[in-house]
Amino acid sequence: MDKSGKSGILFAWILVSIFVIVIYFYSFAWNINGVDYGSRGGGGFPYVPSTSIWAVHSLFFHITFAFLILFYIVLSIMIFGIYKRIFMRIFVFLPLIIIIVIFFINIVNAKPPANDITIPDKPVIYLYPQEETQVSVKLDFDGILTCTYPAYNNGWNVEAYPDGTIINDADNQKYSYLFWEGESNTQYDFSKGFVVAGADTTSFLQQKLSYMGLMPKEYNEFIVYWLPQMQNNAYNLITFQGADYTNSAKLDISPTPDSVLRVFMAYKPLKEKISLQEEPLQPFVRKGFTVVEWGGTEVK
């Protein structure tokens, strides 16, 4: 092979090696810089969010990187055959050494994908019978109850009034609602939702909770509880859960209510805004004996 041919192969090898190192380093930096990884963790190489646009990006990375590695191997074999000097043969391994170093740094520093951790749920239950009614409320929770108010004692037995006032049979005390807190490993659906700036949390919750059927007294109590935990985040990925929540925290209420509204928010703090399909919400119509519950959880 003439000198120009050798130089061309060497130049191509250098160019491919640079691309391999840059792409690998980019994926490494992406992994450790705290990008949100979607609803149930990322995984694979490189780690990417689970929204569709990033899934395409990930596929592009995989294919590009695979071709570049193949090209790098072919060119390295050719250089081995062309150049006999020991220096050049050692030089061929330099990109591989750099990649191995980056790989081990990645293992040491990167945050591996993990199962979602749910911070204790905090629902409250309002009872609105049409007339003074003796009500029994039982909770079948797929987790551990950590706090109840009033004390649960295998169920709540109360006298409920149309204005929402509750008299607990166990202590004859007056309550505004039934409160419970628990820990669970429930996996929540984040495939659809809302990405809301922390500064916009109040207006967002007022609008959405009102639309879903909470009265001002109810949604104001919701906001007062959750706002301090959400407003200082750059963004929040907010979802309102359906069966994932209700199946993990089943209510057995006697007499059977005519209408039940269970609003449960699951959210994740985000460092930056992401694209996400908006979650459809349904309005709620109260009729007859109405039970309303709101609660939420932060998923990390």
Helices and strands as residue ranges (DSSP letters): H 3-32, H 52-82, H 86-92, H 94-109, E 124-128, E 133-141, E 144-149, E 156-160, E 166-168, E 174-175, E 178-183, E 192-197, G 198-200, H 201-212, H 216-230, E 235-240, H 243-246, E 249-254, E 259-270, E 277-278, E 290-298
